[in-house]
């Protein structure tokens, strides 16, 4: 959760976030804006579930030309 997506991606890609340093580089494929931190956390938990991952794959941006 962040209010500055570009800064957060740069932090991840520079290796400053140890928990996912080994998975670099990151590319933003989907994001949502929500009204509260609580709403963001609930949505994050859903998006990390199997159903949420399917949702992201169907709705990620930019869409490939094959879709």
Phi, psi and omega in degrees: 000131180203159174258356180229089186297316182300317179297318182295318177297318178299319178298314179298314184287339178275352179090008182287343177258102188297325187298335180229025180302323184287348185257014182288158356276154179260149177229129179287121180245344182197141171207159178224150173256131180233166186278331185221161177296322179297315178298320179297318181294317178299316181293320179299316179299316177298313184294337177274353178279170179300317179295320179294321178295322176296318178301314180298316182296328178283333189242010184293156180236141357280149178287143178285161182289346181282347183272000000 
